[in-house]
Amino acid sequence: MSRANKPKQRYLFEEVVDLMKHNAGKSLNYKQVAAGLEINTESERFLVIEVLEKLVAQGFVTETDKGKYTYKETKAYVTGVIDFTSTGSAYVVVNDMQDDIFIAEKKTKDALQGDLVKVYIYAGGKKKKEGEVVEVTKRNKTQFVGSIQLTEKTCFFIPNNNKIHVDFYIPIEKAKGAQNGQKVMVKLTDWKDGKPNPYGEVVEVFGFPGEHQTEMNAIMAEFGLPPEFPAEVEKAAKHINTEITATEIARRRDFRDITTFTIDPVDAKDFDDALSLKKLENGNYEIGVHIADVTHYLKPDSILDKEAVNRATSVYLVDRVIPMLPEILSNFVCSLRPNEDKYCFSAVFEMDENAKVITEWYGKTIIHSNKRFAYEDVQKVIETGEGEYKDEIFILDGLAKKLRADRMRKGSIFFDKEEVKFHLDEEGNPVGVFFKTQQDAHKLIEDFMLLANRRVAELLGKPKNAGNKKIEGKPTVYRIHDVPTSEKLTSLSEFVGKFGYTVSLKDKQSTAQSINKLLLDVKGKKEGSMIELLTLRSMPKAVYTISNTGHYGLGFEFYTHFTSPIRRYPDVMIHRLLQAHLMGETYSDANELEMLCKHSSDMERMAAEAERASIKFKQVEFMSDKLGTPFKGTISGVTEWGIYVEITENKCEGMIRMRDMKDDHYIFDEENYRYIGRNKNTIYALGDTVWIEVKKADVARKQLDYAFVSGPDSDVKTDSSKGDEKNGRSGGGKAQQSSGKKPEQQKWRSGKAKRKK
């Protein structure tokens, strides 16, 4: 067959399959198939014969009699979540299947990103499973945020999310007065069978893109974040009895005469944890980890509880907090404010000077915080040795460091990443950038919270010995973090090996210990940020569940969340489970707990995405008046469509698009995270230090475009050249000599890990 006929055969393949499917149960010869496809030339009829023979070989059709074919009906239907690519094709993720199912662009029916769909899987011997969407079982969402494109006669809606692969047709009378280019929220109203575009109507107009309130309100709407609590929820919160009564105090262990304080961010308003310290007569210390007793006020199935379940988590955007609980609870009644009596649920540990837990106690308490510390205050005491409650802070810091060292020996992995924060003016405009880093004051609190979380999980979930038998605990909520897949660990090990580092793959503990050593060894090195990033990407996401597999990142066999019930609903669940355990009762069944765990995990993921979107908006806005300004940065990502660079001084990330790299013909070396110039052998690799300038700041799309300054051969002086001789890398964004091999140009889907093929 000639090359010219091959495209026709590929086109006919799908057409013949469709025709045979619609005539399932009938036997057709090649002439009948050709007639059904309105094919009337002899050459194309021969193509039909070839296609039918291939379909028989691949298992799509059966030859029932010589020259007669029928569609091979299978009941290969599965249900899964659809994930679109930027080209309009998609993959359906099915939980109990090893491989995702590829869906061609024209076979996605009326599905949209994230929908639960029913898929028909094609029969055949292909390695890659393929199919088509036959039904949308459940919409992921029906409201979308984007912009209006308006003419005199037509109105279209272009979604913000590039995975929503179609534009919406909006009847002019349902545009709600939106002007051309404005950001809006649209509700999906209909998608007529066979039509290329869904229909929608505008339900809210946010304003013109780039304005602070427009963009923040659009982000909240896009992620389904409510701007305020329903009136009935606020009313219920105002009617809560907040009185501290003698009757309730009598039921609780009283810590009001013991030194107690909180340590939080300087701008925090909800203080949900406090520490108390008391020296015992035997020389040991009594450490109280006191957590706001939210469940004293939040009763199961109440209107307040239902709203908290729905929200599941507080969300921290760049300019505001969207709380899980109404302000009267989160900032006043439950918040452990200084010089006020507060109800708590506490974990109390007797510890020796080596931070070994001798005894432990759990129960309802009442406390009186003596001091509200900011992290900076405590850090100053640790560094200078002077300040209020310095003795208590020194003791707690010393114990925390011993707890930390013990965790590290047992395999806890320590990532030390900076968080980007913005100084905003009164109108919400970014006027400066600062970084939130983990210092001893932060780690002091973290280590005692980790201790409480771990010991509560062990109390509720660890099997108890009864003679020769082990009695399993009742269903409880765990915070789990699975072991990275062997595939990802092997890939990481092979990559860092190119720089002279090793990752042990022997067992869980040795792997974790070697990763910690790796992170320490690369700190301050040219390749450090790259290896830290790749190590972090190799880790799976932590989730909530009742099925315990341990927390790999922390090195704990049992772990949960007990310490933040003001802002996380799983902690509320744990408080109720713990109280039921102490009372010998049962709080909830396994099915309900698992359902709430999944919902909480989903909402946590959504909150993180919303937070990132708000930070990205402020980063682009911050850089919008710096066009043409040169900055030093680090290559933070390498994809088939370009190179991401993170500016050193402000962590603002942008892209140099491949189409703009015109000084050479560059080839994407996916395996080694780099680009190689075909003619000059110039190399741009992940982790390289480069100089860029800001080319474009698109606030509406939250995108920064950069350009290399003077090209990669410019004489850039940086400090990052230290240690390059060891790795054979030239550094500084300067040209590197390749090995002479020409890597195959490979493709990634949406810049993420490739789908299993």
N, C-alpha and C positions, 0 to 999 in steps of 0.2 A: 504494500500500500504506500502511496506517495505521502511525503510530509504534508502536503496541502490538505490531504484528507483527514489527518489526525485530529485537528480541531473540530471538524464536523462530527467525527466519531464520538469525541468527548461530549459534544452538545447532544448528540442523539442518545447517548447512554441514559441520561436522566429522562429524556422525553419517552423513550421506550419503556423504562421502568414505570413511569407514571401511567402510560397507556395500559400496560399489563396489569397494574394494580387496580385500575378502574374496571377492568374486565376479568377480575379474579374469578376463577371457577370455569372460565371459558378457555378452549384451546384455539389458538390463532396461528396461521401460517405467516410467513414473512410478507406476503402480498397484502394480507388483511392488516397487518401492523403498519405497513407503508401507507395504505389507504387511510387508516385512522390518523396518521400524521400528515396527510395530504402531500405525500411524497410521490412524484410521478416520473422521475427520471431513472433510467436504468442504473446509472452509477450510484445514486443514493440508495436504491433498493439493495444493491450489493453490500452497501455499508450497513443496512439494516440486518442482513444475514450475519455479517461479522459481529455486530453488536449482540445479536441474540445468542450466538455461539459463546461469546465472552460471558454473557449473563448466566448461561448454563454452567460454565466452568466455575464461576464465582458463587453459584448457589442462589441467584436471585430468581431464576425461572427454571422450569423442568420441561424437558422434551418428552411429551406424553406419547407421541407417535412420530414416525419419521417426518420431519418438517413441520411438526405442530408443537406449539409451546404454550405453557400456562404459567401464571404467576405462582411462585412458591410461597404460599401463605404461612407466616409464622406468627406466633403470639408474643413477639419480642417487644413488649411495651414496658417502659420503666418511667418512674417519676423522679425528677430532680430539679435543681435550681440552675437557671440559665445565666451564663456569664458571657457577655458580648465582647468581641474584639473591636479595635478601632476601624476595621474594614467592613463590619456588618455581619461577619460570620460569628459563630458562637460555640461555646462548649457547655454541655450540661453535666453538672457535678452530681453524681449519684453516690450516696453514702456507702452503700454496701458493694460497690464495684471498684475494682482496682484502677481502671482507666476511665477518663471522662469521655463523653460522646461528642464528636464533632458534628456541628450543624452548619450546612452551607448557608450562604447569605439569603438565598431565595426559599429556604426551608424553615425559617424561624416563625412563620405564620404571623400571629398578632402578639407575640411575646415581647416583653420589655425587660430590661436589665433586672435581675434578681427575682423574676417571677418563678413560681413553682409550676413546672410544665410536665405534661405527659408526652413522652417521646417514643416514636416507633424506630426500632433499630433495624437497619437494613441487614438482610442475610448476606452471607458471603465470607470469604476467607481473608479479608483485609486485616492487616495488623492493627490499623487504626479503626476503632469503632465509629461508624457514621450513622446518622439517623435524621429524622425530621420531627418537628413539633407538630403534634396533632391536636393539642388542646392546652389552654392555659388553665391550670387547676386553681391557682390562687395568685392574685396580683400582689407583688411585693409592696407597691405603693400606687396610688392613683392621683397624687398631686405632685407637681414638679415645678422647679424654679428655673427660670431662664429669661430670655429677652424677647421682645416683640419686634417683628419685622413687618412694617405696615406700608401698604400702598393705597391708592384710591379705591381699588376693587378687592384686594386680598389682604389677609392677615395671617401670618404664620408665627408660630412660637418655636424658638430654638432653645432646647434645654441646655443648662450649664454642664451637666454630666455628659462627657463625650461617649459614655457607654450607652446612653439613650440614643440609639442609632437612627432615629427618624425625627423629623420636625412634625409639629401638630398644626392642623388646619383649624383656625379660629374664625367662626362667623363674625363679621364686623359688629353685629348687634350684641355679641357676647364678649367683646374685648374690654368692657367696663371702662371705656374712655382712655385706655392706655395709649400713650404716644409712642411713636417710632423710636426704638432703641431702649425703652424703659425696661427695668427688671420687674418681673411679675411672677405670680404663682398661678399655675394653670391646673385645672381639674380635667382628667380624662373622662370624656362623656360617652364616646362610642368609637368603635373601629370596625367599619363595615367590611364584610368578608370580601377579600380580593382587592381592597383599596390600599394604595401605598402609604397613606398617611392616616393616623388616628385623628379624631375630632376632639376638641377641648373647649373649655371656657375659662376666662380669666376670673379668678376668685379674689385676688389681692394685687394691688399695684404698689410696688416698693419705692419707685423713683428712678432717677437716672443713675447709671453705673458710676462707680468711683466715689460717691458720697458716703461718708462714714455710716450714717444710720441706714441708708439704702442697703449697703453691703452686709452690715451686721444683721439686719432684719431678714435679708435674703438667706444668709447662712443659717439662721435659726429656723426659718421655714423649710429650707432644703433638708435639714436633719430632723424635722418634726419636733423642735424644741419650743415648748410653750412660753410665751412672753410673760405670763402671769398665772397665778393659781385661779381655778374656778371660784366664783363668789361663795359657793356653799362650803368649799374646803377652807377658805379664809375664815368664814363664819364659825365653822367647827373648831378651828384652831384658837380663835378668840375666846371660846367658851370652855377651854380646858381649865381644870382646877390646878393652878400652879402653886398652891399653898404648901409649904413644908410643915407637915403636922407631927405632933408628938407621937401619935399612934403609929405613923409610918416609920418615924425614926426608931421606935422601939423594936421594929422588925429587922433593923439593919445593923451592921457592924459600924461603929462610930470612929471615923478617922479625923475628926475635926481638930483634935489637939496635936496631930502629927504634922510635921513640916511637909507641905505639899505645894507644888507649883506646876504651871503649864509652860511649854516651850513650843512656839509656833511662828509662822512667817509674820513679819512686822505688820502686814495689812490684813491679817486674818481676823475674822469676827466669830467664827464657829470653832470653839475649843472643845474637841470631843475626847481628849485624853490628858491625863495628869499623872505625875509621878510623886510618890511620897517616900521618905527615907527615915528609918528609925534604927539606931544602934541598939542591939540586944545585949543582955547581960552576959551571954556566952561568947560575945565577941563577933557574932555574925550580924548581918544586916537584914532588916525587913524592908523589902522593896514592894511598894504598892503600885500596880498599874491600874489606874482608875479610868473607866470609860463611861461617858455619859449614858445614863439609864433611859434611853429613848423609849424602850418598850414599856416603861411605866406609864407613858402618856399615849403611846401609839398602840392602840388595841387592835387585835386581829379582826379583819373584815369591816373595820370602821371606815368612814368616808376618807379619813386621813390616811389610813393604811392602804386603801385601794389606790389613792393618788400616788403614794410612795412606791407601791408595786409597779405602777405604770411608768413612773420616771426611772426608778431603779438606781439612779446615781445622780449626784450633782455634776454639773458640767461647767468647766472653767474656761470661758472664752477670754480673749485678750483684754476685753474691757468690762467684763461683767461675770457674775456667777448666776447660773440657773440652778437653784437649789432643789434637792429632793424633798425637803420639808419646808413648810411656810416659815417665814422669818421669825415669827414669835417663838417657834420651837428651835430652829437652827441657831439663831443668834442670841436668844435670851433664855428661854426656859431650860433647854438642855445644855446650852453652852456653859462650860466650866469656868465662868468668869471669876476674877479674883475678888476676895472678901465677900463671897456669897456662899451660903449653904447649898449644896447640890447633891441630888441623888445620883449614884453611880452603880455600875456593875463592875466588880473588881477581881483581878487576879493578883494574889499576894504571895510573894516568894520569900522564904528565908534562904539567904545565900551566904556562903563563906567568902573569905577574901579572895579566893580563886574563881569566884563567880559560879561555883557549883551550887545547884538547887538542892537544899536539904529537905525542906517541906514546902508545900503549896496549899493555898486555900482559895476558893472561889465563892462569890456570893454578892448579895446586894449590900451597898454601903452608903454612908453619907460623908461627904468631905467638905472642906473649906479651904480653897486655894489661897495661899499666902502671897503669891506673886505671879504675875503674867509676864513671862520672859519672851522676847523675840530671839530668834536664832543668833543674831548678831551680838546680843547681850551676853549670852552664854559662851559664845566663841571668844569674846573678849576676856571673860573670866578664865577660861581654859588657857588662853595664851599669856595673860599677864599675871595670873595668880591672885588678882584682886577683884573684889566686887561682892555684892550681896549674895548670901548663901554659897560662898565660895567653897566651904568645906563639903557641903552636900554635893555640889556640882563636881568637885574633884573625885569624890568617892564613886558617884554614878558614872562618870567618864571612865574611870579606871576599870570598873566592872564591865562596862559596855565594851571596852577594848578587848577584854579577856573573852567575852562572849563571841566577839567578832573573830578573834584569832582561832577559837575553837571551831567556829563555823567554817572558816577557810580550810582548816586541817581536814575537815570532814567532807569537803567538796563543794562548798558554796562558791558561786561564781560572782566576781565583783566587777560590774560595769560602772565606769565613772564618767557619765555623759553630762555635758552642760545643757541647761535649758535656756532658750532665748526668751527674754522678757523685754517689754517696751515701756518707756516713760511716755505717757500720753498727756496732751494738754487738755484744757477744759472741753474742747470740742471733739476730743477723741483722736486728734492727729498725733502720729508718732514723732516725738522730738528727740528720742535717744534710745539706745539699745544697751541692755545689761544682761549678764549671764548669771543664772542660778546654779551654784556648784555645791556639791556635798562636802561639808566640812565636819569637824569632830562634833559640833553641836547637833547637826542633823543626824549623824550616825549614832550619837548617844540615844536619842529618842527612838530611832529606827531599831536599834538592837533590842531594846526592852519591849517594843511593840512586837517584833518578830518572836521573842521569847514567849510572850503571852499568847500570840496566835498559834504557835506550835504546840504549847502545852495544853491549850484548850482543845485543839484537834486530837491530840493523843488521849485526853480524858474522854472525849466523846466517841472516838473511832477505834482506838487501839483495842484489840481483843484482850479480854481478861482471863487470867489463868484460874481455873477451878479444879483443883486436883490434877488429873491427867488430861482434862479437857480445856479447850479454849472457847470462851463465850464471846461471840461477835457482838459489837455494839449495835445500837439502833441506827437507822439511816441518818446521816448527817451531811452537812454541806462542807465540801473541801474546795480549797483553791489549789488546783493541780497545774503542773508544768511538765509536759512530757519530755522524755529524752529525745534529743535531735535524732533524726533518721541516720542510719549508718551511711546512706548515700551522701547526705549533707556533711557529715563529719569527715568522710573520706575526701570529699571535694575540698573542704577547708584545709585538711591536713596536707593534701597535695599542693594546694596553692601556697600556703605559708612555707612549705618546704623549699620553694624557689628562692626564698629570702633567708634560708638557713635556720628556720624555726621548725619545731616539731609539735605535734598534737598526738598524745597517746590515745590509742583506740582499744586499750586492753579491757577496761571496765568503766562503769559510771564514775566511780570516785577518782580513778587515775586520770580519766579524760577531763573531769572538772578541774582537778589540780593542775594539769598541764595547760588548760585554757587560761587559768589564773596566771600562771607563770608567763604564758605568751603575752597576755594583756599588760603585765608589768614590764616585760622585756621590750615591747614595741613602743611604750610610752615615751614621747619626745623624739622618736625616730621619724624619718621621712615617710616610711610606709605605715606608721602607727595608726593614723586615722582610717586608712584603707582597711587594715586588718581588723581593727575594732569594729568597723562597720560590717565587714563580711562575717565576723564571728557573731555579731548580734543578729544578722539576717539568718544565720544557720539555726537559730533557736526557734522553737514553736511558740505560739501564743499561750499565755496562761488563761485558764477558764475556770468557771465554777461547775461543780458536778457532785453527785453523791457517790460516784465510782472512784475510789481513791487509787491513784497511781503514783502519788508522791509529788514533791516539788523539786525537779531536777536542778533548777537554777540556784535554789537556796540550799540544796543538799539535805532536805527534810523528808522523812518518810511520811509524816503526817503534818498537814498545814491547812489553816483556814484563815478567814478574816473576822476578827472579833473587835477590832480597835477603832472603827470609824462608822458607827451606826447613824451619825448625823448625815453622812454623805453617801453611804453604800447600803443598799437593801440586804445583800447577803449577810452583813454584820448584824442586822436586825434579826434575821432568821437564826443566826448562831446564838444570839442572846436568848431567844425563846427556846431553842433546843437545849441550851445549857441550863436554863432555869427548870425546864421539864426534867432534865436528867437529875438535877439536884433534889427535885421534889418526887422523883420516882414515877414520873408521868410521861405521856407521849404527846408531843406537840403536833406533828404532822406526818402524813404517810409519804412513802418514797416517791410516788408518782407526782404528787404536788410539789415536793421539794425539787425534783429534777426539772420540772417545767419552769419553776421560778429561777433555778440555776441557769437554764438555757436563756431565758429572757434577760437575766442580769448580765450574762456574758455578751449577748447581742447589744444591749444598751451601752455597756462599757465600751465596746468596739465603736459604736456610733458616736459616743461622747469624744473619744480620742480623735476620730475623723473630723468632727466639728471643731475641736480645739486646734487641730493642725490647719484647717481651712482659715480660721480667724487669724492665726499667726502668719500664714502665707499672705493674706490680704494686707496685713500691716507691714510685712517685709517689702512687698511690692510698692506700697504707698510710701514707705520710708526711702526707697531708692528712686522714686519717680523724679526727684529734682537733682539727680546725680548723673544724668546722661553724659557720656563722654569722659567720666572720671575714672582714672585707672585704680585698680585694687589688686592686692595680692590675694590669691585663693588656692584652694586645693581641689583637684579633680575628685568629686565625690560620687560620680556615677558615669558609666559608659554604656550606651545603648546603640542600637542600630541607627537611630535617627539623630544622634548627637552626643555631646559631652556635657555633663553637669559639673558646675564649679561652685563651691561654697567659699564665700569671701571670708578671710581670716578674722577681720576685725569686727564683723557684725553677724556672721553665720547666715547671711542672705544667699540663698541658692538660686542660680539661674542656669540657662542652657546656651551653649554654643551649638547651633544647629549644623548638621553635617553639610547641608546645602550651602552654608555660608563659609565653609572651610575650602577656599578656592585656590590656595597656594600650592596644592598638590591633589593627587587622586588618592583618597584615604580608604583603606580597607579595614573593616571591623573584625577584630580578633576577639571573638566572644569568650573563648576559653581563658584568655589572659587579661580580660577587661581592659582593652586598649585599642587604639587606632594606629595603623602603620601607613605612612606615606609611601606610595608605590615607587615614586621617582627619587625622592630624597631620603627615604628610609627614616623619616622623622616619626617619633613615637610619642603619643599622648596616652599615658597609662593612669589607671585609678591610683590615687594617692600622690600624683605629681604636684609639685608647687608650680603655679603659673601666674601670669599677670593678665588681667582682663580689664575691659571697660564696659560700662553699661550701655547697651545699644538701644534697648526698648524696655519700658515698664508698663505693662498692660494691666491696669488695676482691675478692670472689669473681669478679665479672665484669670487674674491672679498669676500672671506669668512674667518672668524676667528673662530677657534675651541678652546674652553677653557676646562679646567678640574678643578674641585674643589680641593683646597689645603688640603691635609690630611683628606678629607672627612668632612661631616657636623658636626661631633662631636668634631672637633678641638677647642681648647680654644682660640678663636679669640677675641681680645680686641678691641672694637670700641666704638665710641661715640653714636652710633645709638640706644643703649639700653635705652636711656632716654624715658620715657613715655610708655615703653612697658607694664608696670604693668597695666596701664589703659586698654590696649587692650588685655591683656592675651596672648601676643606674646613674645617668648623668644629672638628674634632678633639675630643679629650677625651671621646668617647662622647656628646657633646651632640647635640641635634637638628640635622640638616642639611636644607636645603631642596632638594627634588627639582626637576627641570626641568618637572614637571607631566605628563610622560609616564607612562602606566601600563604597566609592563612586563608581558609575558605571564608567568604563572607556569609555569616549566618544570621538568622532572623529571630527576634524575640517578639512575643506577644505582649503589647502594652508595657514593655520595659521590665516585665516581671519574669520569674522563672518560667522556662518553657513548659508547656503542657506535655504530659506523657503522650507519646505518639505510639 
